[in-house]
Amino acid sequence: MIPALMPTYAREDLAFDHGEGAWLVTSDGRRFLDFGAGIATSSLGHAHPQLVAAIATQAGRVLHVSNLYRVPEAERLAQRLVSATFADSVFFCNSGAEANEGAVKMVRRAMARTGRPERTRMICFSGAFHGRTLAMLSATGNPKYLDGFGTPVDGFDHVPFGNMNALRHAITPETAGVLVEPIQGEGGVRVAPDGFLADLRATCDEWGLLLAFDEVQCGMGRTGRLFAYQVAGVEPDVLSAAKGIGGGFPMGAILARESVARHLTAGSHGTTFGGNPMAAAAGNAVLDVLLAPGFLEGVTAHGSRLRTGLHALSRDFPDVYVGVRGVGLMLGLECALPNTTVQKACMQAGLLTVAAGENVLRLVPPLVLTDDDVAEGLARLGQAAAGLRTHLAAAQ
């Protein structure tokens, strides 16, 4: 008999009752250090007082009014994002997949409204993950995710990540733009090669294409800058954000230049819940913390300490960990054993992590990580590796 809650996830037998900072506590009292953060979503950790207060206050006023009316909280959040980024305008939605769908629609619409309606195709990259809607599964291009869902949505062409020759060869008169993650999270914490994003920008400018960055996972402070494009020093035309933008409250956003955004006129796109008062209150509370003096510098510092410790673990346990990749607090441990085996060992050591592609163990802790949290996380990673080494020795 199928369970009432549809079994679309292979869930661990853990149920969390409450949390604080980077820690979660199960209903039976076990404590776990959370280096998964709800898959890079709980940017302020658990029970952050500013986020809790903002949500509680807004819940006592008004939760939702729809976009038939002005939402002052959303207007404020949009202006703050515009002031802090390349963008001139922002559209709020509910998730990363919706943000990516909207970004593609925006690119296509801009082409159509500037006399190039034949330009509808997007070039995407191997190893990408853009979401679970039918169109974004097609943009992702992973056969495993497409299996059983019929003919992929047309309009997406795929080339190897980091390969400019392949990208230039894929451009046709029907190409509208390029959609890329500056750091591929699901694909294995793969950072764009040096110069790749700048080459993409130059190529898009040369061919009259639009450049869209998917920063659903790598954005909102995770790299030590508000967005990863700021680390690379390369500005897109359109950017999608979600996950950490609401600190765990469902929210997404599309940031865009005026030259692109102005073509989404009234009635051309919409959302019932996107940018409602509750979501906007959460987003503003997150931004209050992220933009506070010194906070993002702290993310960089903690990421550096964690990375240094991970390199040491790779030297100490080369039979378990074989390398480190990533930026800021978006890091990956390359594994010698199956990453799911290592993930299970970490969970047994009281550390929550996330598996990713290329046999990588993803470490995306809350951005409010402390020095003690970093030290404890490294200790538990070491404990997991030692346990695996003992188990392997006993099996030989």
N, C-alpha and C positions, 0 to 999 in steps of 0.2 A: 504494500500500500504506500502510495506517495505521501510524504509528509505535508502538513498544511503550508509550511514555508517551502516554496519550490526549491528543489535541490540543485541549484545552479552553481553552488560553491562547494568545494571540498573543505568544509569548515573544521578547524581544530576544536577539540572538546575543551574550550576555554570560554568562560563567560565573565566579563569584567563588571564589577559592581561600582567602582569609582576609581578616580585617579587624581594625581597632583603632579604638575610639572611633567617630567619625562617618565613618570611611573604610573603603572596600572595595577589595580588590586582586584583579584577574582572574588567571586561571591563566597568562596570558601577561605579567603584570607591570604592567598599566595600573592607575592609581589613580583612584578615583572618590569624590567627596564625596557622602555618602548623605543626601539631604534627603527620602528616601521612607521610610526605616527599616522596610522590609518592610510598607509601608502602615500606618504609625503603630504598629508592633508592637515593634520593637527599641528599647524605651524606654531601655535602658542602653547602646545602641550595640552594638559588636561586641567580643567577647573581654573583656568587663568582668571584672576579676579576682575581684570578690566573687561575681558570678553564676557564673562558671566554676568557682570553688572549691566553691560550694554544690552545684552539679550533680554535679561529680566526686566529692565526698565522699558524697553521697547514693547515687550510682550504685554506689559500693563497699560500700554497706550493704544497701539493699533498694530496688528500683525500684517494685514494685507488690505490693499485697496484697489489693485489692478493698475495697469498703465493707461487706463482711461483718464487718469488724473495725475497731477504733478506728485512726485515723491521727493520732497526736499532732501531726505537722507541720501537718496541715490544721486541727486544732483551734486551734493557736496562730495560724495565719494568719487564721482566721475571727474570733477574738477581737480581733486587732489591727485588722481592718477594721471591726468593730463599734465599737471604741473610738474610731476616727477618723471615724466617719460617723453618719448618722441611724439606721442599721440596728440591729436587735436580733438578727438571725440571717442566716447565709450558706449558700448551697448552691453547691458547686463542680461545674463541668462542664468541657467541653473546647474550646468555641468560642463566638463571639458569637452565631451562629445558635441554638445550643443554649440559651444564656443567655436569649435573647429568647423562644424557645419556652417555656422554663420559666417565665419571667415572666408570659406570657399564661396558661399553665395555672394558675399561682398565683392570678392575678386571678379567673379563672373559678371555681376551687375555693373561694376565699373567698366569692364571691357565693353559690354553691350551699350552702355550709355555714352561711350566715347567713340562710337562708330566702328567697333570691332566685335560684333556679336558672334562671329565664328570662333572667337577665342574663349573656349570653355574648359580646356583640359588643364589639369594640375600635374606637375612633376613631383613625385614623392620618392621616398628612399627606403631601401631594404633595412629591416630592423626597426622600422618605425612602429609607433602605436598611437593612433589618433582617436580611438573611441570605439564604441560597440554598436552604433547605429549602422544601418545597411550601407550608407554612403561612406562613413568613416572606417568601417571594416574594409571597404574597397580601397580607400586611401591608404590604409595600413598595409594591405596586400598579403597578409600572412595566411597561407592556405589553411592552417589549423583553425583560425578564427572564422574563416569563410565557409568551412565544411558544413554542408547541409542547408545553406541559406540561399541556394539558387544562384542564378547568374549575377556576378558582381556588378555593381553600379558602374556605368561607363563614365569615363572622364578622368581617369587617374593612370598615369604612366610611372613606372618605377625604375630607378637606377641605383647602383651601389652607393651607400653612404660614403661621402668624402671623395667621390670620383668625378672630377670636373669634366674630363673628356667624355664620359658617358652622359653626363647631364647636357652638355652642349649638343651632343649627337641626338639627344631625345627631343630637342626643341623643334616644333613644327609650326606652320602657320596657324594651327588651332590651339597652341599653348597660351594659356592665360597667365600662369604664375607657377611659383615653386612653394611647396609647403614642407617645412623642415623643423625638427626639434634641435635646438642648439646642443642639447645633451639628451641622448636617447635613454630614457629611464627603463622602460619595460624591455628594451632591446639589449640591456646589459650595462647601463651607465656608460654609454659610449659618448665621449666628448668629441665634438666636431674637430677635425684636424686643424692645426694652425693654418690660418689663412683661408680656410674653406668658406667660412661665412662671408668674408670680404670678397672672395671670388664670386660667390653667389650674387652678392649685391651688384658687383660690376657687370656680371653677365645679364642679370635682369635689366639693368639700366641700358645695356647695349641693345638688347632685343625688345625693349618696351614691355617687359613682363613685371608682374607684381610679386613681391617677396613677402611670404607669410611665415612667421615663426610660431610654432606650437610650444608655448611655455607653460602648459598646464601643470607639468610636474617640476620643471627646473626654475620656474618663476617664483615671485613673491618671497624674495629674500634668501632662497635656498643656496645660492651661490656666493652669498656675501654682498651682492648687489640686489636692488629691488628686482631686476630682471637680468637674465643671463646675457641678453644682447649687449648690456652695458659692460660686461666683462670683456666681450669680444670687441667692443667699440664699433659695432655694425648695426645700423638701424633698419628694421623692416618697414614695410608699408602697413602691415596688419599683424597683430599679435593676439593669440588666444591665451587666456589665463583661467584657472579654476583651482581645484584642490585647496592649497593653503590660503587663498584669498579670503575665505570666510572662517578660517581656523577650525573647520569641521562642520560649519553650517553650509548647506548646499548652495553653491554660487559659482557662476562663471562670468567671464567678461571677454569682449572683443575690443581691443584698442586699435585705432586706425588713424592714419593721416586724413586730413580734410579732403584731399583729392580722391580718396577712396570712399570714405564714410558718407560724403554728401549724396552719393547715388542710392543709398538706402533711405528712400523717402517714405513718408507716412503711408502705411499699408503694405509696404514691400517686405516687411519682416516683423515678427512679433513674438511675444511670450506672455503667458498668463502670470507666472510667478516671478519672472526675472526682475531683479532689482527692487523687490517689494520692501516695505519699511523694515521688516525683520532682517532680511538678508543684508540690506544696506547698513543697518546698525552694526551687524557683525563685521562687515567689511571695513567700516570706519574704525572699529575698535582694533582690528588687526593692524590696520595702517598706522594707528596711533603708536603702537608698540614698534613696528618695523622702522618707522621714520624717526623715532626718538634718537637724539644724539648718541652715537656710540654703539647702537644696537647691532647694526649690520657689520660693523667692525668686529664685534664680539662673535658673530657667526663665522667670520673669516678666521679669527683666532682659534675658536673651538674646532673648526674644521681642520686647521693646520695641526693642532695637537692630536686630533683623532687620526689623521692621515699618517703622522709620524709613528704613532703607536701601531697602526695597521702594518706599516712597513716592517716594524720590529717583529710583529707576529708572523709575517711571511718569512722572515729569516729564521725564526725559532721553530716554526711548524711548516716547513716546505712540503710536507706530505699532506697538508690540509689546505693551506693558503699559499697561492703562488704569485700574487700580484695585487696591486691597488690601482684604482682608477677613480676619476671624478673630480669635482670642484666643490669647495665649501662644505656644506653638510649634505651633499648629494654624492655619496661615495659607494664604491663597489669593491668587494673582495673577490678576486678571481680564485676559484676553488680547484683543488686537485681531485677532490671527491665530488660526487654529485651534489650540487648546491642544495637540493632538498634534504639530503642527508645532513649536511652541515647546518641547515636551518633548523632541523629537528633537534640536533644536539645543542644549538644555541637556546632553543626554547626550553629544553630540559635544564639548562644552566640559568634560566630566568631572564633570557634576553630575547626580545621579539625583533625579527628581521624580515626581509621580503626577498624572495627569489626573483631573479631576472634572467634575461637571455644571456647566451654565451657562458653559461655555467657560473654566473656571478651572483654573489650574495649582496643584496642591496641594503645599504645603511642610510636611512633618511630620517634621523631623529627629529624631535621638535626643535625649533630654532632657539628655544629658551634653555637649551642644554647648559649645565654648569660644569666647572672643572671636575668636580666629584663624579658627575654623571659620565664624563668622558673616561675617567680612570676606571670606574666600575664597569663600563661597557667593554673596555679593553680587557679587563680582568676576566669577564665572563666569556668573551671570545676565546681567550686563552684557556679557560676551563673547558669550554666545548671542544677545542682542538686536542687538549690533553686526553679527554675522555675518548675521543675518536681514535687517537693514536693507540691508547691502551686496548680498545676494542679490536683494532686491526691487528695488533701484535698477538692478541689471544686467539684470533681466528687463523693465524698462520701456522 
